[in-house]
Amino acid sequence: MKKLGLVGGTGPESTLVYYREINGQIHTKTGGTAFPEISIESVNLYKALGYVSEGNYEELSRYLSDAVSHLVDGGAEIVAFTAGTMHVVYDAIKEQAAVPFISIPEAVSETAVLRGYRKVGLLGTIFTMRHDFFKKTFRDKGIAIVTPSEEDMLLVNERISKELEYGLVKDSTREELIGIITKMQKEQGIEAVILGCTELPLILNAGNCPVDCLDIMAIHINKLVQLMMD
């Protein structure tokens, strides 16, 4: 079984889910005979988001590349981010990575193709919704990406940054997010919604979404488990 390296801390809540779910899946798949070897390089969320908000991608790339290097030096044979927003510098870091570096957007777009979607909504941080780095791989596969109105994007971003990043899950916020997704379904014809921040599955899932969910964390974790066990 291959050792996994995770760049975590962006944010801490989703990093915990990655660790718990990967351990649980591999323990189940091995019939209760093994747990995986996992290293986590936990970076400073505020430092990383500061680089993002400043548009200082060179420093962000250097910061996260150092984290990836530490994981590889510690024996990781596969590496991954635990946050969608950090993929803004994924391509630059992948070129330098000495081991397979598994992309969240690529894994999710592959699943969208398999499910036959042609138009999907995207929720996430304001940066993920406004910029192209997450959307491009879907468009390359012929899938249209739709984002909420500016007002709704700001609300989604605020709920992520001030609540979900800290593990705070409110019923009122869930209803707000469901309302935004319902509006996108009625007005823009989305067939599914990408939960494009790894904190969003803490509050939204297949049981409460008005359309099919593309849970980026679950999809990414499943792919990582498969590659670790290959």
C-alpha positions, 0 to 999 in steps of 0.5 A: 500500500502506498503512503499518502501525503496530505497538505492540510490545514486549509481548513482544519475541519476538512483535513480531519475528515480526510484523515478519518475517512481514508483510514476508515475506508482502507480499514474496511477494504482490507477486512479490518487488517490494516490502516494506511500510512499518512503524513499531514503537513498542516499549513497556516490557513491565514497565511495561505489565504493571505497570499490568495487575496493578495494575488501573490501566487508566486509566494503561495506556490513556494509555500505549498511547494515546500509543504509537498516537498516535506511530505515527499521527503518523509516517504509519501508516494502520493500527495494531495491538497485537502482544499479546492482553493489551493488548486490555483497553484496546482499546475505550477507545483505539479510540475515540480512534484516528484510523486503523483499529485492528485487534483480535486478538480480533475477527479470531480470532472471525471465523475461529472462525465461518468454521470452524464452531466452537461451543466452543473453549478459551482459553490465554493469560496469567492475565489473559486467561484470567480476564477477559472482554475476549478472550472477549466477542466470541466469546460475542457470535458464539455460541461458548462459551469454556472455560478450564483449571482454576485450577492449569493456568491458573497453570502456563500463565501461569508458562511464558509469563512466565518462558520464552516471553516470553524466547524460551525454548522447552522440550520439557517445557513443550510436553508440559505444554501439550499435556497441558492441551489434551488434558484440556480436549478430553476433559473439556470437549469443546473443538473447538479451542484459542485460542493467546491469547498471541502467544508461545504459537505459538512452542511450539504449532502445528497439527502438535503440538496435539491439537485445531485451533489458532486461532493469534492471531498468524497470523490477525491478521497475515493480516488486517493484510496483507490490509488493507495491500494493499487 
